[in-house]
Amino acid sequence: MLDQERWNRIVWRCRRGMLENDLVLTRFLAARGRAMTEDEVALLDRLLDLPDSVSQETKDAVDAAKAGILDGTVTVDAIGDAAGVKTKLSELGYS
């Protein structure tokens, strides 16, 4: 469980200034936020480090991750599969 200071930092970082991103991140935090594991918080921090507009390399990585989900090599349940996402990111060359 996140302490108040870390929670406040995550909430602040999720305010991106782009309506579409703000809506997605706000809804995610409302649904999952305080119950996130340390691994999930670390993954969210990595996501928030990315610029709002993404490079072709990032788009390709997302497409590869989607393909992994579709072909069953990465599983995602209703809460999220942090370990599977970390594995797929690692396979794609992201540490």
C-alpha angles and dihedrals in degrees: 000000000000121000117233095258094052091044091052091050092051092048091049093048090051090061096091102163093238110105097218093050092044092053094050095045094043092051091046092052092047091052101038112003109110093036095056117126121232089257091053092048089051090051091048090050089053090049091050090051089065119092117252091244111056135213125241088254090059092046089052091050091051090049090050091050090049089051089051090053092048095048092046100246089115118041124201122187127192091280098039136259104248093176093052092047091048090050093049092047089050091050088052091054100260114128 
